[in-house]
Amino acid sequence: MRELTITTNDANQRLDRFLQKAVPLLPGPLAQKYIRQKRIKLNGKRTEQNYRLTEGDTLQLYISDEFFEASQAASAYFLDPKPNLQICYEDARVLIAEKPPGLLSHSGNTQGEPTLIDQIKSHLYHTGQWDPKIEQSFTPALCNRLDRNTGGLILAAKTAPALKILNEKIRTHEIDKYYLLVVHGRPNPPAGRIEGHISKNPRQNKVTVSATESRNTKSAITDYKTLETRDNLSLVECKLETGRTHQIRAQMAFLGCPLLGDPKYGAPDQNKLYAEPHQALWAYRIRFTFSTDAGVLNDLNHQEFTSPNIPFLSKYFRYQLD
């Protein structure tokens, strides 16, 4: 028999969802059977699979030890004692890190390659803030993501309550994300809103922007303003109202001003003149604008965090950030 005590990071989730994370080798249908047979009990009594766990609850699991022999198949980068992590802000609940271009935000189809979330986990592990051997169902997670070749600020949650709140605030547009980019040409008008519809081609990992809606499109809205223009390049600030794949890159190209260095939606001949290794796009500012209760994160309201390093800014422009 194994006994598990529900912690803050385990609470407020259904029993069956918790078991999927805490005992991943136990198949869902078998877990349901064991709950019915009272081989999985809550506080010594029979329970239901949809019971929502409370901190301090105890689970008694009368199941074979083989279901607890999950392998620790984490990436080797996870235990790197010196993660190359640039931290912009950190407290006991959240962390804001600066992702360099070329680094994956999280693991995808590429196996064994280091990612930003690996580096964050390594940092938390080696500073004693998180231990996967102790946690039963929670793993630190990113709340927003950036393309591989886009740099800038990414928000991560260090606790389950923070993750739930941040994801909800992003969904309800109570966390503003601003981007700086360099485009070819001059946006016309210099400031405005791009409202369009995006469809994705998964095979090519590329999107298409159209002015009209169709069955396979999703609405995409981007607010932008031109901050400075020098020669044939313009520095533009964008604020996303929606978060579609490649949204800024595709919509600026649709506007007739593709991003400098963008190999997918850009202007190859013009890009050759500058030899930028990545598209000139940077998630440079995060602002918390809570209009509803944010629970344990209420103290973050009205706070703003700006990237300390935007490599292309001084290279092409004289503009000074606030």
Secondary structure, DSSP 8 states (H G I E B T S, - for coil): -EEEE--TTTTTSBHHHHHHHHSTTS-HHHHHHHHHTTSEEETTB---TT-B--TT-EEEE-S-GGGG-------GGGG-SS---EEEEE-SSEEEEEE-TTSBSS--S--S--BHHHHHHHHHHHTTS--TTT-SS---EESS---TT-EEEEEEESSHHHHHHHHHHHHTT-EEEEEEEEEES--SSSEEEEEEEEEEETTTTEEEEESS--TT-EEEEEEEEEEEEETTEEEEEEEESS--TTHHHHHHHHTT--BTT-TTTS-HHHHHTT--SS-SEEEEEEEE--SS--GGGGGGTT-EEE-S--TTHHHH------
